[in-house]
Amino acid sequence: MSTTTYTTTPAPDEDPEDNVVQLRPAPPAQPGTEVEPHVFEPDEVLTAEQYEQRMRSRVPAALAGAAGTARTSTTAAALWTARTARRYGPLVGWALYRHGMYVYKGMEAKRQRKDSDREYRDIRAARARALATDDLDKVTQLTDQMRTGAHTRIEITERRLDLAWTVTKRASKAVGVGVPVALVTGAVNSLGGWLGPWDATDVLTTMGAVFTGTADTITWSADHWWLFAGTAGCNWLWRRWRDGRRLGEQALPEKLRRNGTDTVYVELTETALAIALANIGHRKLTAVIKEGWPNRDTDANAWVQPPMMDATGTGWSVKLRLPVGAPVAEVAKAKVALAHNLGCRPQELFIEADENDSTVMELFRLDPGVLREPVPPSVLLEEGATTDFFAGFPVGISPRGQVVLEAHNERNGAVSGLPGSGKTSLVLAALYGAILDPLTDIDVFVFAGNNDYEALKPCLNVVGLGDTAENVQACINHIKTLHADLAVRGELLKKHNIKSVEEGGRAVIAKEPGLRPRILVVDECQAFFRQDSAQKRKELVNLVVRFVSASRKYGYHVKFVTPVPSDQSLPRDLIAITTNKACGAIGDKLRNNVVLGENAHETGVSALGLKPKTKDSLNDVGTLVTVGYMDNPGPVRSYHYTAEQQEQLVQRALELRGGAAAQTVPTVQERDWLADLASVAGGLEKVKLADGAALLRKKAPGYHLYQGLDGKTLAEWLTDLGVPVTRPQGAHTVLTQSIREAIAAQENTTGE
């Protein structure tokens, strides 16, 4: 083939010798750029055989290179697969295990639901509870309900069979009548074509097509049975997985739960509460929660009230019906563990049985920090506010923000807590309420050198201050005087034909000052009860217990306060009859139980989690766990009055009372028992000492030496003075003349 260069573009067919057309004119050659053509020699050109041989020799090398490349690619893929499996394998396995457990739990729930429906477990359980409470009408009703349910199930089965038979029979009749009618109609229509171009043959053809299509459908379905089985199986698995999911994560093993065992602030939801209950160490609750309680279909009535924000906005509340074998009291014993699981402090969690149904647990959880928020101003600071002894005095607020009135009528109290816990604030809150009732008298004994009650002094009737033996004896004498006054009050009650001071009301009290309510506060009472000898302490405890027990209906309220609760500072017999108990931050459960009652800590009534005030933080100062202040045990956040507010309340109280109280300083009462014995003997020649002791008790019932005095003790006193005592017929007797001689001897000794 030759190449021709045209200076102009020729037509493609102008040169039959050349098949190359130059579409663009070639530029003129530059000097020095001409290309010499290369002429191939015959030995430089490969023949067809040589070319084929050379290409055949290159194939093994190409294949070897391809194999090496393939091996490299396979190795890389294997390494990638291993790394991916190592990275995502455990996660995929965990997910498959987790959702497989959901399916398993759903199967269990379905089985239990069927068993419950078949065996009427709910009705049987309700029947057992009714039988335990001797509610025979309810038992009969539930028994009839079970029998009716069994009959109903049989009737439903019979009706289904009847329905199937009826449908089949009617369908057969329809076919048996419809086919002949269609055939006859087709035969008649073939004669004239009135109904269109069809006849009996077309009817048969249509019927054959229907039968053939049905048979083909059945055959295809039989050949592809695995498709229907797989679809049904997937649907069944999905339904069981859905049932398992409804039970919540608490039904899964702990390692499969998303939230694991972490404890942070937990939103109070149904699932969170169930998980928390499953981990308080109660075997019955743990077992039923693993089975899906309380979210199973058979637990339809478990959630009496789902978790919701309390009306006060300070926390969440819920009501849950507990299963058989898990009473509310046992859950309350695990309050510390449950509070931990719910991410709150024990003092922020409240558990009690519902008033109308003892199987229902009413749980209330405060939001974090509510107990340490500032307490709102006291209602007593409102202009013109007054109080009533019989209605109680406002001392603080409950965790839900409600004002707490401490009842004082026919009550007594004990308050304790570490220094800085706020125990005195609670006592003062009650007293600042009491001074606003002009008919209430207040006595205070403090066995320490502080001025906590200094602002109240103008409104106090008796004040005893100082950790001295004289102040202790003055308090003892005062209690004896009040004890003796009970007889006087009893006569006044008879006079007005009433059974108690409360029954008489304020109208009677205003007319009869001898019946005025009276509050006695004994602060730092550990110094009061710690006597030098066991015998003296026993006598003092007996005196206090007798007075407190007898004084309630006569309008007295006695309150003991101490920072070191123990049997020595708060005797067991005294706490046993104490109604209003309060404990601030405390060091150990033994002291907690001394104040709040035996096993209080074990039943969830505990102040161990409270912290006293420190130099850097107020902590829980003013928050005390109480018994008797509210319907149920729980913390009270006491009011704290500033110096300005204290002065404001005292001034208002003085206006109501018509001025400062006629305050008296208690003194130690001393009597000459020998002179008293001579006085009661009168003109008798001799006196039986048993009778003499009785006459002395009657002469001065408030004198501490005469309390519990008997003839034997009086004989010992006389013997110590050298007065001869005889025992005719076994009764200690003394001559009146001998008593007078002993008095004269004492006077002569004193004169000398």
GUZASE-33444 format. One line per field, with one value per residue (C-alpha): residue in one letter; chain; x, y negated, z negated. Coordinates in steps of 0.2 Angstrom, whole numbers. Example, Ala and Ser with C-alpha at 12.3 -4.5 7.8 and 13.67 -1.06 7.14 Angstrom:
2
residu: c(A|S)
chaine: c(A|A)
X: c(62|68)
Y: c(22|5)
Z: c(-39|-36)
//
This chain:
752
residu: c(M|S|T|T|T|Y|T|T|T|P|A|P|D|E|D|P|E|D|N|V|V|Q|L|R|P|A|P|P|A|Q|P|G|T|E|V|E|P|H|V|F|E|P|D|E|V|L|T|A|E|Q|Y|E|Q|R|M|R|S|R|V|P|A|A|L|A|G|A|A|G|T|A|R|T|S|T|T|A|A|A|L|W|T|A|R|T|A|R|R|Y|G|P|L|V|G|W|A|L|Y|R|H|G|M|Y|V|Y|K|G|M|E|A|K|R|Q|R|K|D|S|D|R|E|Y|R|D|I|R|A|A|R|A|R|A|L|A|T|D|D|L|D|K|V|T|Q|L|T|D|Q|M|R|T|G|A|H|T|R|I|E|I|T|E|R|R|L|D|L|A|W|T|V|T|K|R|A|S|K|A|V|G|V|G|V|P|V|A|L|V|T|G|A|V|N|S|L|G|G|W|L|G|P|W|D|A|T|D|V|L|T|T|M|G|A|V|F|T|G|T|A|D|T|I|T|W|S|A|D|H|W|W|L|F|A|G|T|A|G|C|N|W|L|W|R|R|W|R|D|G|R|R|L|G|E|Q|A|L|P|E|K|L|R|R|N|G|T|D|T|V|Y|V|E|L|T|E|T|A|L|A|I|A|L|A|N|I|G|H|R|K|L|T|A|V|I|K|E|G|W|P|N|R|D|T|D|A|N|A|W|V|Q|P|P|M|M|D|A|T|G|T|G|W|S|V|K|L|R|L|P|V|G|A|P|V|A|E|V|A|K|A|K|V|A|L|A|H|N|L|G|C|R|P|Q|E|L|F|I|E|A|D|E|N|D|S|T|V|M|E|L|F|R|L|D|P|G|V|L|R|E|P|V|P|P|S|V|L|L|E|E|G|A|T|T|D|F|F|A|G|F|P|V|G|I|S|P|R|G|Q|V|V|L|E|A|H|N|E|R|N|G|A|V|S|G|L|P|G|S|G|K|T|S|L|V|L|A|A|L|Y|G|A|I|L|D|P|L|T|D|I|D|V|F|V|F|A|G|N|N|D|Y|E|A|L|K|P|C|L|N|V|V|G|L|G|D|T|A|E|N|V|Q|A|C|I|N|H|I|K|T|L|H|A|D|L|A|V|R|G|E|L|L|K|K|H|N|I|K|S|V|E|E|G|G|R|A|V|I|A|K|E|P|G|L|R|P|R|I|L|V|V|D|E|C|Q|A|F|F|R|Q|D|S|A|Q|K|R|K|E|L|V|N|L|V|V|R|F|V|S|A|S|R|K|Y|G|Y|H|V|K|F|V|T|P|V|P|S|D|Q|S|L|P|R|D|L|I|A|I|T|T|N|K|A|C|G|A|I|G|D|K|L|R|N|N|V|V|L|G|E|N|A|H|E|T|G|V|S|A|L|G|L|K|P|K|T|K|D|S|L|N|D|V|G|T|L|V|T|V|G|Y|M|D|N|P|G|P|V|R|S|Y|H|Y|T|A|E|Q|Q|E|Q|L|V|Q|R|A|L|E|L|R|G|G|A|A|A|Q|T|V|P|T|V|Q|E|R|D|W|L|A|D|L|A|S|V|A|G|G|L|E|K|V|K|L|A|D|G|A|A|L|L|R|K|K|A|P|G|Y|H|L|Y|Q|G|L|D|G|K|T|L|A|E|W|L|T|D|L|G|V|P|V|T|R|P|Q|G|A|H|T|V|L|T|Q|S|I|R|E|A|I|A|A|Q|E|N|T|T|G|E)
chaine: c(A|A|A|A|A|A|A|A|A|A|A|A|A|A|A|A|A|A|A|A|A|A|A|A|A|A|A|A|A|A|A|A|A|A|A|A|A|A|A|A|A|A|A|A|A|A|A|A|A|A|A|A|A|A|A|A|A|A|A|A|A|A|A|A|A|A|A|A|A|A|A|A|A|A|A|A|A|A|A|A|A|A|A|A|A|A|A|A|A|A|A|A|A|A|A|A|A|A|A|A|A|A|A|A|A|A|A|A|A|A|A|A|A|A|A|A|A|A|A|A|A|A|A|A|A|A|A|A|A|A|A|A|A|A|A|A|A|A|A|A|A|A|A|A|A|A|A|A|A|A|A|A|A|A|A|A|A|A|A|A|A|A|A|A|A|A|A|A|A|A|A|A|A|A|A|A|A|A|A|A|A|A|A|A|A|A|A|A|A|A|A|A|A|A|A|A|A|A|A|A|A|A|A|A|A|A|A|A|A|A|A|A|A|A|A|A|A|A|A|A|A|A|A|A|A|A|A|A|A|A|A|A|A|A|A|A|A|A|A|A|A|A|A|A|A|A|A|A|A|A|A|A|A|A|A|A|A|A|A|A|A|A|A|A|A|A|A|A|A|A|A|A|A|A|A|A|A|A|A|A|A|A|A|A|A|A|A|A|A|A|A|A|A|A|A|A|A|A|A|A|A|A|A|A|A|A|A|A|A|A|A|A|A|A|A|A|A|A|A|A|A|A|A|A|A|A|A|A|A|A|A|A|A|A|A|A|A|A|A|A|A|A|A|A|A|A|A|A|A|A|A|A|A|A|A|A|A|A|A|A|A|A|A|A|A|A|A|A|A|A|A|A|A|A|A|A|A|A|A|A|A|A|A|A|A|A|A|A|A|A|A|A|A|A|A|A|A|A|A|A|A|A|A|A|A|A|A|A|A|A|A|A|A|A|A|A|A|A|A|A|A|A|A|A|A|A|A|A|A|A|A|A|A|A|A|A|A|A|A|A|A|A|A|A|A|A|A|A|A|A|A|A|A|A|A|A|A|A|A|A|A|A|A|A|A|A|A|A|A|A|A|A|A|A|A|A|A|A|A|A|A|A|A|A|A|A|A|A|A|A|A|A|A|A|A|A|A|A|A|A|A|A|A|A|A|A|A|A|A|A|A|A|A|A|A|A|A|A|A|A|A|A|A|A|A|A|A|A|A|A|A|A|A|A|A|A|A|A|A|A|A|A|A|A|A|A|A|A|A|A|A|A|A|A|A|A|A|A|A|A|A|A|A|A|A|A|A|A|A|A|A|A|A|A|A|A|A|A|A|A|A|A|A|A|A|A|A|A|A|A|A|A|A|A|A|A|A|A|A|A|A|A|A|A|A|A|A|A|A|A|A|A|A|A|A|A|A|A|A|A|A|A|A|A|A|A|A|A|A|A|A|A|A|A|A|A|A|A|A|A|A|A|A|A|A|A|A|A|A|A|A|A|A|A|A|A|A|A|A|A|A|A|A|A|A|A|A|A|A|A|A|A|A|A|A|A|A|A|A|A|A|A|A|A|A|A|A|A|A|A|A|A|A|A|A|A|A|A|A|A|A|A|A|A|A|A|A|A|A|A|A|A|A|A|A|A|A|A|A|A|A|A|A|A|A|A|A|A|A|A|A|A|A|A|A|A|A|A|A|A|A|A|A|A|A|A|A|A|A|A|A|A)
X: c(0|7|3|-1|-1|-14|-12|-31|-44|-48|-64|-62|-63|-51|-36|-40|-22|-24|-36|-30|-38|-29|-43|-32|-18|0|10|26|41|54|71|81|65|64|62|71|60|66|67|65|76|69|76|68|50|43|34|17|25|38|25|14|29|34|16|15|31|24|8|16|24|7|-2|11|9|-10|-9|3|-9|-24|-14|-11|-29|-35|-23|-28|-47|-43|-34|-49|-61|-52|-50|-68|-73|-62|-69|-88|-90|-92|-105|-115|-114|-120|-134|-140|-139|-149|-163|-163|-166|-180|-188|-186|-194|-208|-211|-211|-224|-235|-234|-238|-252|-260|-258|-265|-280|-283|-280|-288|-273|-278|-295|-288|-276|-290|-301|-286|-285|-303|-303|-289|-300|-315|-324|-336|-347|-332|-326|-343|-343|-325|-329|-345|-334|-322|-336|-344|-327|-326|-343|-340|-325|-334|-348|-336|-329|-346|-351|-335|-338|-357|-351|-339|-352|-365|-353|-348|-366|-372|-357|-361|-379|-375|-363|-376|-389|-379|-370|-386|-394|-379|-379|-397|-396|-382|-391|-406|-396|-387|-404|-407|-392|-403|-390|-375|-364|-361|-369|-367|-350|-343|-350|-341|-325|-326|-329|-314|-303|-308|-305|-288|-283|-287|-278|-263|-263|-264|-250|-239|-242|-237|-221|-217|-222|-205|-210|-226|-218|-203|-216|-226|-210|-204|-220|-221|-203|-207|-222|-212|-199|-212|-219|-201|-197|-213|-207|-192|-173|-175|-181|-164|-148|-138|-124|-136|-144|-139|-138|-128|-126|-121|-129|-133|-148|-161|-177|-191|-200|-208|-193|-181|-192|-193|-174|-171|-183|-175|-158|-163|-159|-177|-178|-196|-196|-180|-188|-205|-196|-185|-202|-207|-217|-225|-227|-234|-252|-257|-251|-264|-268|-250|-248|-261|-253|-239|-224|-228|-223|-230|-242|-229|-216|-203|-202|-210|-223|-229|-241|-237|-246|-233|-234|-238|-223|-217|-225|-222|-214|-200|-197|-196|-182|-172|-174|-155|-152|-168|-162|-145|-153|-164|-149|-155|-152|-162|-169|-176|-185|-202|-210|-227|-242|-258|-271|-285|-275|-260|-253|-250|-234|-234|-217|-211|-194|-188|-178|-160|-156|-174|-170|-156|-165|-170|-186|-200|-204|-214|-233|-231|-222|-238|-246|-257|-254|-259|-259|-269|-261|-274|-272|-253|-239|-230|-212|-207|-212|-213|-203|-218|-218|-233|-233|-230|-240|-233|-247|-244|-260|-259|-241|-223|-207|-189|-177|-159|-145|-127|-121|-125|-140|-153|-162|-163|-170|-185|-188|-187|-199|-212|-209|-211|-227|-232|-229|-242|-255|-258|-266|-250|-237|-219|-205|-187|-173|-156|-141|-128|-121|-129|-141|-153|-168|-163|-175|-189|-186|-200|-213|-206|-214|-199|-181|-167|-150|-133|-125|-125|-132|-143|-151|-153|-162|-172|-179|-182|-192|-202|-207|-212|-222|-231|-234|-243|-253|-261|-272|-277|-281|-291|-302|-304|-309|-323|-328|-332|-338|-326|-314|-299|-292|-295|-314|-316|-309|-302|-317|-315|-296|-298|-309|-299|-280|-277|-280|-269|-259|-241|-225|-209|-193|-178|-163|-146|-155|-140|-134|-151|-152|-134|-135|-121|-128|-139|-152|-154|-155|-168|-179|-177|-182|-197|-202|-201|-210|-224|-226|-226|-237|-250|-249|-256|-274|-271|-263|-245|-232|-214|-200|-182|-168|-150|-135|-130|-145|-142|-151|-142|-148|-165|-171|-179|-195|-197|-194|-207|-221|-214|-225|-216|-198|-186|-168|-156|-139|-133|-117|-123|-139|-139|-141|-153|-164|-163|-173|-184|-188|-182|-177|-181|-165|-169|-186|-180|-183|-165|-156|-139|-138|-140|-125|-123|-118|-99|-88|-90|-107|-124|-127|-143|-145|-163|-168|-173|-181|-197|-210|-226|-225|-234|-246|-230|-212|-202|-191|-196|-187|-188|-191|-176|-180|-167|-164|-175|-189|-188|-190|-205|-213|-209|-216|-232|-233|-231|-245|-256|-251|-253|-235|-220|-224|-223|-206|-200|-182|-183|-176|-171|-185|-179|-190|-186|-193|-192|-202|-215|-216|-219|-233|-242|-241|-251|-257|-254|-244|-235|-235|-234|-220|-230|-244|-231|-224|-241|-245|-228|-232|-249|-242|-229|-232|-220|-205|-193|-188|-206|-209|-210|-206|-211|-211|-194|-185|-192|-186|-169|-169|-174|-162|-148|-153|-153|-172|-178|-189|-199|-208|-223|-232|-219|-224|-211|-217|-210|-215|-220|-211|-195|-197|-199|-184|-174|-180|-175|-158|-155|-160|-148|-134|-138|-139|-122)
Y: c(0|-17|-33|-49|-66|-79|-97|-98|-86|-74|-64|-47|-38|-49|-38|-20|-16|-23|-20|-33|-50|-65|-74|-89|-96|-91|-105|-109|-100|-110|-109|-96|-86|-74|-56|-43|-28|-11|4|21|35|52|60|46|51|66|80|86|102|91|79|94|102|86|83|101|99|84|93|102|86|77|91|91|72|74|87|77|62|74|81|63|58|73|70|52|57|70|57|45|58|63|45|41|57|53|35|38|57|54|40|51|66|55|48|65|72|56|58|76|74|62|76|89|77|74|93|94|80|88|105|97|87|103|112|98|97|115|118|101|97|79|84|97|85|73|87|92|74|73|90|83|68|79|70|84|74|70|88|94|80|85|104|101|90|105|117|105|102|121|122|107|115|131|120|110|126|133|117|117|135|131|115|126|139|126|117|133|139|123|122|140|135|120|130|144|132|119|131|140|123|116|131|131|112|115|128|117|102|112|113|95|86|74|72|71|82|96|113|128|132|115|119|135|127|113|126|136|121|117|135|135|119|125|141|131|120|134|143|128|125|143|141|125|130|124|106|106|115|102|88|95|99|81|74|85|80|62|63|72|59|46|55|56|37|33|41|29|30|36|53|56|62|47|48|46|30|14|4|18|15|-3|-14|-32|-43|-31|-38|-29|-19|-2|7|-2|2|20|21|13|25|40|35|32|50|56|73|73|57|61|77|70|55|67|75|58|51|38|35|52|53|63|48|36|29|27|9|0|-17|-18|-29|-47|-64|-68|-82|-92|-91|-85|-67|-51|-40|-22|-9|9|25|37|55|69|72|54|43|24|25|36|24|10|20|19|0|-3|9|3|-15|-11|-2|-17|-29|-39|-40|-29|-45|-50|-34|-30|-13|-9|2|-6|-10|-1|14|21|31|14|6|-13|-20|-38|-43|-61|-70|-72|-86|-90|-86|-100|-113|-128|-126|-138|-152|-145|-148|-156|-171|-176|-192|-188|-169|-160|-142|-129|-116|-103|-106|-104|-116|-118|-111|-109|-102|-84|-78|-82|-100|-98|-107|-95|-98|-90|-84|-88|-84|-67|-65|-65|-66|-61|-70|-65|-68|-72|-90|-100|-88|-101|-93|-109|-117|-105|-108|-126|-126|-117|-130|-145|-138|-134|-152|-158|-149|-160|-146|-135|-135|-130|-124|-121|-113|-113|-104|-113|-131|-137|-150|-141|-146|-164|-172|-162|-167|-180|-167|-153|-149|-139|-140|-129|-131|-123|-106|-106|-95|-108|-110|-91|-91|-106|-97|-81|-91|-100|-84|-78|-94|-91|-73|-78|-91|-77|-74|-92|-91|-75|-84|-99|-87|-79|-97|-101|-83|-80|-65|-75|-92|-91|-87|-102|-113|-130|-138|-128|-130|-149|-149|-136|-140|-124|-114|-124|-113|-113|-108|-102|-101|-92|-96|-87|-74|-62|-73|-71|-52|-48|-47|-43|-26|-13|-14|-33|-31|-17|-28|-43|-32|-25|-43|-50|-34|-35|-54|-53|-38|-46|-64|-63|-66|-80|-91|-88|-86|-80|-81|-74|-79|-72|-71|-53|-41|-26|-16|-27|-44|-38|-23|-9|-10|-29|-26|-12|-25|-39|-44|-57|-52|-61|-57|-68|-63|-48|-38|-19|-9|-5|-23|-25|-11|-18|-33|-27|-10|8|14|-3|-3|14|9|-6|-19|-26|-42|-34|-42|-59|-71|-84|-102|-105|-120|-120|-113|-113|-95|-88|-100|-102|-85|-72|-55|-55|-43|-49|-66|-60|-46|-36|-36|-48|-63|-81|-96|-108|-127|-137|-155|-169|-180|-193|-181|-174|-192|-194|-179|-182|-200|-193|-180|-193|-203|-187|-183|-200|-202|-191|-175|-175|-166|-156|-149|-131|-128|-112|-108|-103|-96|-91|-73|-71|-86|-81|-64|-72|-83|-68|-58|-72|-67|-48|-39|-28|-27|-12|-17|-10|-22|-36|-34|-35|-51|-58|-54|-62|-78|-82|-71|-81|-79|-66|-58|-53|-45|-27|-28|-13|-8|1|-13|-25|-13|-14|-33|-33|-20|-30|-45|-34|-34|-17|-7|8|22|28|41|38|20|6|-6|-21|-31|-49|-55|-47|-58|-74|-70|-67|-84|-93|-84|-91|-109|-108|-102|-116|-129|-124)
Z: c(0|5|-3|7|0|7|6|7|1|15|16|8|25|36|33|34|29|12|-2|-14|-13|-21|-29|-34|-23|-29|-35|-25|-31|-41|-36|-46|-51|-37|-42|-34|-30|-37|-26|-35|-29|-26|-42|-53|-49|-59|-50|-56|-64|-73|-80|-86|-95|-103|-110|-116|-126|-135|-141|-157|-163|-161|-170|-184|-187|-187|-200|-211|-210|-214|-229|-235|-234|-243|-257|-259|-259|-272|-283|-281|-285|-301|-307|-304|-313|-327|-328|-325|-330|-349|-345|-333|-344|-359|-348|-343|-360|-367|-354|-355|-374|-370|-359|-373|-386|-374|-372|-391|-393|-379|-388|-405|-397|-390|-407|-416|-405|-405|-424|-429|-440|-443|-448|-459|-467|-471|-478|-489|-496|-498|-508|-519|-524|-526|-512|-508|-496|-486|-486|-480|-466|-460|-460|-450|-438|-435|-432|-420|-411|-408|-401|-390|-383|-378|-371|-360|-353|-349|-340|-330|-324|-320|-310|-300|-296|-292|-280|-272|-270|-262|-250|-245|-242|-232|-221|-219|-214|-204|-192|-185|-183|-174|-163|-159|-156|-144|-134|-132|-127|-114|-104|-102|-110|-120|-134|-123|-113|-126|-129|-141|-134|-139|-156|-157|-151|-164|-178|-171|-172|-189|-195|-185|-193|-210|-208|-201|-216|-228|-218|-218|-237|-240|-230|-239|-257|-264|-259|-269|-283|-283|-283|-297|-307|-305|-310|-325|-330|-328|-339|-352|-351|-353|-368|-376|-372|-381|-397|-397|-399|-417|-410|-402|-410|-418|-405|-390|-397|-388|-405|-413|-432|-431|-445|-440|-441|-435|-427|-437|-423|-424|-417|-429|-444|-439|-437|-454|-463|-454|-463|-481|-486|-487|-480|-476|-467|-457|-451|-445|-437|-427|-421|-415|-430|-431|-412|-407|-400|-416|-427|-420|-437|-443|-439|-449|-445|-433|-437|-436|-442|-459|-460|-471|-457|-469|-464|-456|-463|-458|-464|-461|-466|-473|-469|-482|-494|-493|-505|-506|-523|-516|-501|-514|-523|-508|-506|-506|-491|-482|-484|-477|-462|-459|-460|-476|-494|-506|-514|-497|-495|-503|-503|-511|-509|-501|-513|-504|-498|-508|-493|-484|-487|-486|-481|-481|-476|-478|-465|-470|-481|-486|-504|-504|-496|-507|-517|-513|-526|-541|-541|-558|-550|-542|-550|-564|-564|-580|-585|-595|-607|-602|-584|-584|-580|-563|-564|-546|-529|-523|-508|-497|-503|-515|-531|-546|-562|-577|-588|-607|-615|-624|-616|-622|-612|-611|-599|-595|-583|-581|-584|-568|-564|-568|-582|-592|-577|-577|-596|-594|-579|-590|-605|-593|-588|-606|-612|-600|-610|-625|-635|-634|-648|-644|-655|-649|-658|-649|-656|-646|-645|-629|-624|-612|-622|-627|-614|-622|-640|-641|-636|-647|-664|-671|-665|-672|-664|-668|-670|-689|-702|-708|-691|-690|-707|-703|-687|-698|-710|-696|-689|-706|-708|-691|-695|-711|-701|-692|-707|-707|-688|-691|-703|-691|-677|-689|-693|-675|-671|-658|-655|-648|-645|-627|-630|-640|-626|-626|-634|-650|-650|-649|-665|-674|-674|-683|-667|-655|-644|-649|-639|-648|-638|-645|-634|-636|-646|-646|-661|-669|-668|-673|-692|-704|-708|-700|-713|-711|-692|-694|-705|-693|-678|-688|-692|-674|-667|-679|-676|-657|-657|-668|-662|-644|-646|-659|-645|-648|-634|-639|-627|-630|-619|-618|-606|-612|-612|-622|-636|-649|-641|-634|-645|-636|-646|-642|-624|-624|-629|-618|-603|-594|-589|-579|-574|-564|-557|-568|-569|-569|-568|-587|-592|-577|-584|-602|-596|-582|-589|-589|-572|-565|-554|-548|-542|-532|-546|-547|-548|-545|-528|-534|-536|-549|-546|-543|-542|-523|-520|-528|-521|-529|-544|-549|-541|-554|-552|-562|-569|-575|-567|-551|-546|-542|-547|-536|-536|-541|-536|-551|-550|-555|-562|-561|-575|-568|-565|-583|-589|-578|-585|-603|-602|-594|-608|-622|-614|-614|-632|-639|-643|-649|-658|-677|-676|-691|-694|-701|-717|-727|-739|-756|-771|-789|-788|-807|-810|-797|-806|-822|-814|-806|-823|-832|-849|-846|-859|-846|-827|-816|-804|-789|-793|-796|-779|-771|-780|-775|-756|-758|-767|-754|-738|-728|-739|-731|-748|-751|-734|-737|-756|-766|-785|-783|-776|-789|-803|-796|-796|-814|-819|-811|-822|-838|-840|-847|-835|-841|-832|-841|-831|-817|-813|-815|-829|-837|-852|-848|-863|-856|-840|-850|-860|-844|-837|-853|-853|-835|-840|-855|-843|-831|-845|-851)
//
